[in-house]
Amino acid sequence: MKYRISMLIYPILLSGCLSLDPHYQQPAAPVPTTWPTGTTQADVPELAGWKQVINDQRLTRVVEQALRSNRDLRKAIADIEAARAQYGEERAALFPTLNAELDNSRSHTLDSGITGSADAGGSISSFELDLFGRNRSLTREYKELWLASAETANSTRLTLISETAIAWFTLAADNSNLQLTRETMKSAADTLRITQARLKAGVASATDVSEAMTIWQAARASEANYRTLVQQDVNALNLLVGNPLPDELLPASLDSLAEQTIKLVPAGVSSAVLLRRPDVREAEHNLKSVNASIGAARASFFPTLTLTASAGTASNSLSNLFSGGSRIWSFAPSLTLPLFTGGSNLAALHYAEAEKKGYVATYEKTIQTAFSEVADALARRTTLSDQLDAQQGYVAAARQSQRLALRSYQSGVGDYLSVLTAQRTLWAAQQELITLKQTDFDNRITLWQTLGGGIG
C-alpha cells in the first residue's frame, strides 16, 4: 500500500522541476548613459511623486478626482483584474483537481427483487504531471502578461496626471488670453473714441478712424473666440476628471500661479532611470512572457503523462457504507508521445522564437523613444528660461513703443499708422509671452512624466 502511495506522490513532487524556457537576459539599453545636454550621475535616484511635484492645492484636488473617476483608468484597472484572473486560472493547472463523490442507487427486478448500492470516494481527474515544465511555462507567460497589464495601468495613470495638469494650465493660459484681449479691446475702444473726437475737431482723418476701428473689431472677434476656448477647456477637464469640476478648483490666469506650481525634477539624472518607466517595464514583461511561451512550445515535443486515480468504499446499503463496505481503488496513468503532428509543434516553436525577436525590438524601440522624449524635454528646458527673459523684455519695449507712438500722435507729430502698428506689436508680444509661460509649466510636467514619474 505504501509503495502504491509513493508511486502516486513522487511524480507529482517531481513535476515542474524541469524548465525548458530559454535563459532570460535583459537586453542592453540601446541609448547613451548621458543626455545630449551632457548631464549624468552615477546613481539613479527615485523621482518625486506627483503630489510632491504639483504645488497647488486646487490642481492637486483636480488630479485626485481624475484618478478616482477617469474612465480610461478604470478600464486599465479592470484589465489588470482580468489578467490576474487568467493567471490564476492557468496556475490552477499545476495542481491536481480533487473530487469527492457519494452515490446511492436502488433498483427492482423480477429476478432479484429490490437491490441497492452505495459508493463514496475521492478522485483525481486527468491531472497532467508537469514533467517537462510546460504548464509552469504557460503559468509564467500569463503572470508576465498580468504584470504587463499592471504597467499599462501605471502608464495610463502617469499620462492621466500629465494630461490633467496640462489641460488645467491650458485653461489658465486661455483665461490669460481672454483677459488680455478684453484689455486690448478696451484700449482700442478708448483710442477709437479719441480718434473720432480728433476727426470732429478736424485734426484727424477718416482713415485714422477706420484704422482704429479695425483693431477694435479684431479684439472683439478674438474675445469671442477665447470665450469659446475657455468653455472648451473646461469641458476637456471635466472629461479627463470624469465629473464636472466646481469653479473654485479652476485656475484664473497664468499670472496668478506661482512659478513653482510645478517643481522641476533634479538635474543630473542618469538615462538608466528610463528602465523604470511603466511603458519600458510593460515591454520587458511582454518579452518575458514570450520567453516563457518558447519553453511551453519546446515542452510540446516531449511525452505527456496524465494521471487519473480514485479511492473509496462501496456497500450494498448506504447505512453500511463506512462500516461494512469494501475498499475500492483505481490508478490509471496515461502516457502520450507526439510522433507526428504535421509540423504544428515545430511551427509553434518557430513562431514563439520569432515573436521573441519582435518583442526584443519593441523593448529596445521603447527605450529609444523614451530617451528621445526626455532629450526633447531637456532641450526645451535649456532654452526656455532665456526665451522667457527675452520675451518679457520684448513686451516691455513694445509697451513703451506703443505709449510713445500714441503720445506723438496726440501731440500732432506722429501718424496714426505708427500707433496702430505699435498696438498690434504689443498685443502679439503679450500673447507670445502667455504661450511661453504655458510652455514652461507644460515642460516641467512633461519632463517629470517622460522620466517615468514617481510613486505617490
C-alpha positions as CSV (number, residue, x, y, z in Angstrom):
1,M,0.0,0.0,0.0
2,K,2.8,2.4,0.9
3,Y,4.5,1.5,-2.4
4,R,1.4,2.4,-4.3
5,I,1.1,5.8,-2.5
6,S,4.8,6.5,-3.2
7,M,4.2,5.8,-6.9
8,L,1.4,8.4,-6.9
9,I,3.1,11.1,-4.8
10,Y,6.7,11.1,-6.3
11,P,5.7,12.0,-9.9
12,I,3.6,14.9,-8.5
13,L,6.5,16.1,-6.4
14,L,9.0,15.8,-9.3
15,S,6.7,17.5,-11.8
16,G,7.8,21.0,-12.8
17,C,11.4,20.5,-11.7
18,L,12.5,20.9,-15.3
19,S,12.1,24.1,-17.3
20,L,12.7,24.5,-21.0
21,D,12.5,28.3,-21.0
22,P,15.4,30.0,-22.7
23,H,17.8,31.8,-20.3
24,Y,16.4,35.3,-20.0
25,Q,18.8,38.2,-20.2
26,Q,17.7,41.8,-20.1
27,P,18.6,43.4,-23.5
28,A,21.1,46.2,-23.2
29,A,19.6,49.7,-23.4
30,P,20.5,51.0,-26.9
31,V,20.9,54.6,-25.7
32,P,23.8,56.6,-24.3
33,T,24.2,56.9,-20.5
34,T,24.2,60.7,-20.8
35,W,21.6,63.0,-22.3
36,P,22.5,65.3,-25.2
37,T,22.9,68.1,-22.7
38,G,25.7,66.1,-21.0
39,T,24.1,65.8,-17.6
40,T,24.5,62.4,-15.8
41,Q,25.3,60.9,-12.5
42,A,26.3,57.5,-11.2
43,D,23.2,56.6,-9.2
44,V,19.6,56.6,-10.2
45,P,17.5,58.5,-7.6
46,E,13.8,58.0,-7.2
47,L,11.8,60.7,-8.8
48,A,9.4,62.7,-6.6
49,G,5.7,61.6,-6.7
50,W,3.2,63.8,-8.4
51,K,2.0,65.2,-5.0
52,Q,5.5,66.5,-4.4
53,V,5.8,67.9,-7.9
54,I,2.4,69.7,-8.0
55,N,2.5,72.6,-5.6
56,D,-1.1,73.9,-5.9
57,Q,-3.9,72.6,-3.8
58,R,-6.5,73.2,-6.5
59,L,-4.6,71.2,-9.1
60,T,-3.9,68.5,-6.6
61,R,-7.6,68.0,-5.9
62,V,-8.3,68.0,-9.6
63,V,-5.8,65.3,-10.2
64,E,-7.0,63.3,-7.2
65,Q,-10.6,63.4,-8.6
66,A,-9.3,62.3,-12.1
67,L,-7.5,59.3,-10.6
68,R,-10.8,58.3,-8.9
69,S,-13.2,58.8,-11.7
70,N,-11.4,58.8,-15.1
71,R,-13.0,56.0,-17.3
72,D,-9.8,55.2,-19.2
73,L,-8.0,54.5,-15.9
74,R,-10.9,52.4,-14.7
75,K,-10.7,50.3,-17.9
76,A,-7.0,49.8,-17.4
77,I,-7.6,48.6,-13.8
78,A,-10.3,46.2,-15.0
79,D,-7.8,44.8,-17.5
80,I,-5.4,44.1,-14.6
81,E,-8.1,42.2,-12.7
82,A,-8.9,40.2,-15.9
83,A,-5.2,39.4,-16.5
84,R,-4.7,38.4,-12.9
85,A,-7.7,36.1,-13.1
86,Q,-6.3,34.4,-16.3
87,Y,-3.0,33.9,-14.4
88,G,-4.9,32.3,-11.5
89,E,-6.8,30.0,-13.9
90,E,-3.6,28.9,-15.7
91,R,-1.8,28.4,-12.4
92,A,-4.5,26.1,-11.2
93,A,-3.3,23.6,-13.8
94,L,-0.2,23.0,-11.7
95,F,-2.3,21.3,-9.0
96,P,-4.5,18.2,-9.2
97,T,-8.3,18.5,-9.0
98,L,-9.6,16.5,-6.1
99,N,-13.2,15.5,-6.2
100,A,-15.4,13.9,-3.5
101,E,-18.3,11.7,-4.7
102,L,-21.2,10.0,-2.9
103,D,-23.6,7.8,-4.9
104,N,-26.6,5.8,-3.8
105,S,-29.0,3.8,-6.0
106,R,-31.8,1.3,-5.6
107,S,-33.4,-0.8,-8.3
108,H,-36.1,-3.5,-8.6
109,T,-36.1,-6.5,-11.0
110,L,-38.3,-9.6,-11.2
111,D,-35.4,-11.9,-10.7
112,S,-33.6,-10.4,-7.7
113,G,-36.2,-8.1,-6.2
114,I,-35.0,-4.8,-4.7
115,T,-31.3,-4.3,-4.7
116,G,-29.2,-1.3,-3.7
117,S,-25.6,0.0,-3.9
118,A,-23.7,2.9,-2.4
119,D,-20.3,4.3,-3.3
120,A,-18.1,7.0,-1.6
121,G,-14.7,8.1,-2.6
122,G,-12.3,10.7,-3.9
123,S,-10.7,11.0,-7.3
124,I,-8.0,12.9,-9.3
125,S,-9.3,13.5,-12.9
126,S,-6.9,13.7,-15.7
127,F,-4.1,15.6,-13.9
128,E,-1.1,16.2,-16.2
129,L,2.2,15.7,-14.5
130,D,4.3,18.7,-15.5
131,L,7.5,16.6,-16.0
132,F,8.9,19.0,-18.7
133,G,7.6,22.3,-17.3
134,R,5.0,23.1,-20.0
135,N,2.3,24.1,-17.6
136,R,4.8,26.1,-15.5
137,S,6.0,27.9,-18.6
138,L,2.4,28.8,-19.5
139,T,1.8,30.0,-15.9
140,R,4.9,32.2,-16.2
141,E,3.6,33.5,-19.5
142,Y,0.3,34.6,-18.0
143,K,2.0,36.0,-14.9
144,E,4.1,38.3,-17.1
145,L,1.0,39.3,-19.1
146,W,-0.7,40.2,-15.8
147,L,2.4,42.3,-14.7
148,A,2.4,43.9,-18.2
149,S,-1.2,44.9,-17.8
150,A,-0.3,46.4,-14.4
151,E,2.4,48.5,-16.0
152,T,-0.1,49.5,-18.7
153,A,-2.3,50.9,-15.9
154,N,0.6,52.7,-14.4
155,S,1.4,54.3,-17.7
156,T,-2.3,55.3,-18.1
157,R,-2.2,56.8,-14.6
158,L,1.0,58.7,-15.4
159,T,-0.4,60.0,-18.7
160,L,-3.7,61.0,-17.0
161,I,-1.8,63.0,-14.3
162,S,0.2,64.8,-17.0
163,E,-2.8,65.4,-19.3
164,T,-4.9,66.7,-16.5
165,A,-2.2,69.2,-15.4
166,I,-1.6,70.3,-19.0
167,A,-5.3,70.8,-19.5
168,W,-5.5,72.8,-16.3
169,F,-2.7,75.1,-17.5
170,T,-4.3,75.4,-20.9
171,L,-7.4,76.7,-19.2
172,A,-5.2,79.2,-17.3
173,A,-3.5,80.3,-20.5
174,D,-6.8,80.9,-22.3
175,N,-8.1,82.8,-19.3
176,S,-5.0,85.0,-19.6
177,N,-5.5,85.5,-23.3
178,L,-9.2,86.3,-22.7
179,Q,-8.2,88.8,-20.1
180,L,-5.5,90.3,-22.4
181,T,-8.0,90.5,-25.3
182,R,-10.5,92.3,-23.2
183,E,-7.9,94.8,-22.0
184,T,-6.8,95.3,-25.7
185,M,-10.4,95.7,-26.7
186,K,-10.9,98.4,-24.0
187,S,-7.7,100.2,-25.0
188,A,-8.7,100.0,-28.7
189,A,-12.2,101.4,-27.8
190,D,-10.5,104.3,-25.9
191,T,-8.2,105.0,-28.9
192,L,-11.2,104.9,-31.3
193,R,-13.1,107.5,-29.2
194,I,-10.0,109.7,-29.2
195,T,-9.6,109.4,-32.9
196,Q,-13.3,110.1,-33.5
197,A,-13.0,113.2,-31.3
198,R,-10.0,114.4,-33.3
199,L,-11.9,113.8,-36.5
200,K,-14.6,116.1,-35.3
201,A,-12.0,118.7,-34.3
202,G,-10.5,118.5,-37.8
203,V,-7.1,117.2,-36.7
204,A,-7.5,113.6,-37.8
205,S,-8.6,111.9,-41.0
206,A,-11.4,109.4,-41.6
207,T,-8.6,106.9,-42.4
208,D,-7.4,107.2,-38.9
209,V,-10.8,106.4,-37.5
210,S,-11.2,103.4,-39.9
211,E,-7.8,102.0,-38.8
212,A,-8.7,102.4,-35.2
213,M,-11.9,100.6,-35.9
214,T,-10.0,97.6,-37.3
215,I,-8.1,96.8,-34.2
216,W,-11.1,97.2,-32.0
217,Q,-13.1,94.8,-34.2
218,A,-10.2,92.4,-34.3
219,A,-10.1,92.4,-30.5
220,R,-13.9,91.8,-30.3
221,A,-13.6,88.8,-32.6
222,S,-10.6,87.5,-30.6
223,E,-12.5,87.9,-27.3
224,A,-15.4,85.9,-28.6
225,N,-13.0,83.2,-29.7
226,Y,-11.3,82.9,-26.3
227,R,-14.6,82.7,-24.5
228,T,-15.3,79.7,-26.7
229,L,-11.9,78.2,-25.9
230,V,-12.2,78.7,-22.2
231,Q,-15.5,76.8,-22.2
232,Q,-14.0,74.0,-24.3
233,D,-11.1,73.8,-21.9
234,V,-13.5,73.3,-19.0
235,N,-15.3,70.6,-21.0
236,A,-12.0,68.9,-21.7
237,L,-11.0,69.0,-18.0
238,N,-14.4,67.6,-17.0
239,L,-13.9,64.7,-19.4
240,L,-10.5,63.9,-18.0
241,V,-11.7,64.2,-14.4
242,G,-14.8,62.2,-15.1
243,N,-17.1,64.7,-13.3
244,P,-17.9,68.4,-13.5
245,L,-15.4,70.5,-11.6
246,P,-16.5,73.2,-9.2
247,D,-15.4,76.7,-10.1
248,E,-13.2,77.0,-7.1
249,L,-10.8,74.3,-8.5
250,L,-10.4,76.1,-11.8
251,P,-7.4,78.5,-12.4
252,A,-7.9,82.2,-13.0
253,S,-4.8,83.1,-15.2
254,L,-1.2,82.2,-15.6
255,D,-0.1,85.3,-13.8
256,S,-2.0,84.2,-10.7
257,L,0.1,81.0,-10.5
258,A,3.5,80.8,-8.7
259,E,6.5,79.8,-10.8
260,Q,6.9,76.7,-8.6
261,T,3.4,75.5,-9.2
262,I,5.2,72.6,-10.9
263,K,8.5,71.9,-9.3
264,L,11.4,71.0,-11.5
265,V,12.9,67.5,-11.3
266,P,16.5,67.4,-10.1
267,A,19.2,67.9,-12.7
268,G,21.8,65.3,-13.5
269,V,19.6,62.2,-13.7
270,S,21.1,59.2,-15.5
271,S,19.4,57.8,-18.5
272,A,19.2,54.5,-16.6
273,V,16.1,56.0,-15.0
274,L,14.3,55.2,-18.2
275,L,14.2,51.5,-17.2
276,R,11.7,52.5,-14.5
277,R,9.2,54.0,-17.0
278,P,5.9,52.0,-17.0
279,D,5.9,51.6,-20.8
280,V,9.5,50.2,-20.7
281,R,8.6,47.8,-17.9
282,E,5.5,46.7,-19.8
283,A,7.6,46.0,-22.9
284,E,10.0,43.9,-20.8
285,H,7.2,41.9,-19.1
286,N,5.8,41.2,-22.6
287,L,9.3,40.0,-23.6
288,K,9.5,37.7,-20.6
289,S,6.0,36.4,-21.4
290,V,7.0,35.3,-24.9
291,N,10.3,33.9,-23.5
292,A,8.1,31.6,-21.3
293,S,6.0,30.7,-24.3
294,I,9.1,29.3,-26.0
295,G,9.6,27.0,-23.1
296,A,6.0,25.8,-23.4
297,A,6.5,25.2,-27.2
298,R,9.7,23.2,-26.5
299,A,7.9,21.0,-23.9
300,S,5.3,20.1,-26.5
301,F,7.9,17.8,-28.2
302,F,8.1,15.6,-25.1
303,P,5.7,13.0,-23.7
304,T,2.7,14.0,-21.7
305,L,1.9,11.9,-18.6
306,T,-1.7,12.2,-17.4
307,L,-2.9,10.7,-14.1
308,T,-6.4,9.5,-13.3
309,A,-6.9,7.9,-9.9
310,S,-9.6,7.2,-7.4
311,A,-10.1,5.5,-4.0
312,G,-13.1,4.9,-1.7
313,T,-15.6,2.4,-0.3
314,A,-18.6,0.6,-1.7
315,S,-21.5,-1.2,0.0
316,N,-24.9,-2.7,-0.8
317,S,-26.5,-0.2,1.6
318,L,-25.8,3.4,2.5
319,S,-26.0,2.7,6.2
320,N,-23.1,0.2,6.0
321,L,-21.0,2.3,3.6
322,F,-18.4,3.4,6.1
323,S,-18.7,0.4,8.5
324,G,-19.2,-2.7,6.5
325,G,-18.3,-1.6,3.0
326,S,-15.4,-2.8,0.9
327,R,-12.4,-0.7,-0.2
328,I,-12.1,0.1,-3.9
329,W,-9.3,2.0,-5.8
330,S,-8.1,2.6,-9.3
331,F,-4.9,4.1,-10.7
332,A,-4.8,4.8,-14.5
333,P,-1.7,6.7,-15.8
334,S,-1.7,7.7,-19.5
335,L,1.4,8.4,-21.5
336,T,1.1,10.3,-24.8
337,L,4.1,10.7,-27.1
338,P,3.8,13.0,-30.0
339,L,5.0,11.0,-33.1
340,F,3.6,13.0,-36.0
341,T,1.8,16.4,-35.7
342,G,2.1,17.6,-39.3
343,G,4.8,20.1,-38.2
344,S,2.5,22.1,-35.9
345,N,4.8,21.8,-32.8
346,L,7.8,22.9,-34.8
347,A,5.8,25.8,-36.3
348,A,4.6,26.8,-32.9
349,L,8.2,26.9,-31.6
350,H,9.4,28.9,-34.6
351,Y,6.5,31.3,-34.1
352,A,7.4,31.8,-30.4
353,E,11.1,32.4,-31.3
354,A,10.2,34.9,-34.0
355,E,7.8,36.7,-31.6
356,K,10.7,37.0,-29.1
357,K,12.8,38.7,-31.7
358,G,10.0,41.1,-32.3
359,Y,9.5,41.8,-28.6
360,V,13.2,42.5,-28.2
361,A,13.0,45.1,-31.0
362,T,9.9,46.6,-29.4
363,Y,11.6,46.8,-26.0
364,E,14.7,48.5,-27.5
365,K,12.5,50.9,-29.5
366,T,10.5,51.8,-26.4
367,I,13.7,52.7,-24.6
368,Q,14.9,54.7,-27.6
369,T,11.6,56.6,-27.8
370,A,11.7,57.3,-24.1
371,F,15.3,58.7,-24.5
372,S,14.2,60.9,-27.3
373,E,11.2,62.3,-25.4
374,V,13.4,63.1,-22.4
375,A,16.1,64.6,-24.6
376,D,13.5,66.8,-26.3
377,A,12.1,68.0,-23.0
378,L,15.6,68.8,-21.7
379,A,16.5,70.6,-24.9
380,R,13.4,72.8,-24.5
381,R,14.2,73.3,-20.8
382,T,17.7,74.7,-21.5
383,T,16.5,77.5,-23.8
384,L,13.1,78.2,-22.2
385,S,14.5,80.5,-19.5
386,D,16.4,82.6,-21.9
387,Q,13.4,82.9,-24.2
388,L,11.1,83.9,-21.4
389,D,13.5,86.6,-20.2
390,A,13.9,87.9,-23.8
391,Q,10.1,87.9,-24.4
392,Q,9.5,89.8,-21.2
393,G,12.0,92.4,-22.3
394,Y,10.3,92.5,-25.7
395,V,6.9,93.1,-24.1
396,A,8.3,95.9,-22.0
397,A,9.9,97.5,-25.1
398,A,6.7,97.1,-27.2
399,R,4.6,98.7,-24.4
400,Q,7.0,101.7,-24.3
401,S,6.9,102.0,-28.1
402,Q,3.1,101.9,-28.1
403,R,3.0,104.6,-25.4
404,L,5.4,106.9,-27.3
405,A,3.6,106.4,-30.6
406,L,0.3,107.3,-29.0
407,R,1.8,110.4,-27.3
408,S,3.3,111.6,-30.6
409,Y,0.1,111.1,-32.4
410,Q,-1.9,113.0,-29.8
411,S,0.6,115.9,-30.0
412,G,0.2,116.0,-33.7
413,V,3.8,115.0,-34.5
414,G,3.3,111.3,-35.4
415,D,0.8,109.5,-37.7
416,Y,-1.8,107.0,-36.6
417,L,-0.3,104.2,-38.6
418,S,2.6,104.1,-36.1
419,V,0.1,103.9,-33.3
420,L,-1.7,101.1,-35.0
421,T,1.5,99.1,-35.7
422,A,2.8,99.6,-32.1
423,Q,-0.6,98.4,-30.6
424,R,-0.6,95.3,-32.8
425,T,3.0,94.5,-31.9
426,L,2.3,94.8,-28.2
427,W,-0.7,92.6,-28.4
428,A,1.2,89.9,-30.3
429,A,4.1,90.1,-27.9
430,Q,1.9,89.7,-24.9
431,Q,0.2,86.7,-26.5
432,E,3.5,85.1,-27.2
433,L,4.6,85.7,-23.5
434,I,1.5,83.9,-22.3
435,T,2.3,81.0,-24.7
436,L,5.8,80.8,-23.3
437,K,4.6,80.8,-19.7
438,Q,2.2,78.0,-20.5
439,T,5.1,76.1,-22.3
440,D,7.2,76.5,-19.1
441,F,4.6,74.8,-17.0
442,D,3.9,72.1,-19.6
443,N,7.6,71.4,-20.0
444,R,8.0,70.9,-16.2
445,I,5.2,68.3,-16.1
446,T,6.3,66.7,-19.4
447,L,9.9,66.3,-18.1
448,W,8.6,64.6,-15.0
449,Q,6.4,62.3,-17.0
450,T,8.9,61.3,-19.6
451,L,11.4,60.4,-16.9
452,G,8.9,57.9,-15.6
453,G,7.3,59.9,-12.8
454,G,7.4,58.8,-9.2
455,I,5.4,56.9,-6.6
456,G,2.5,58.6,-4.8
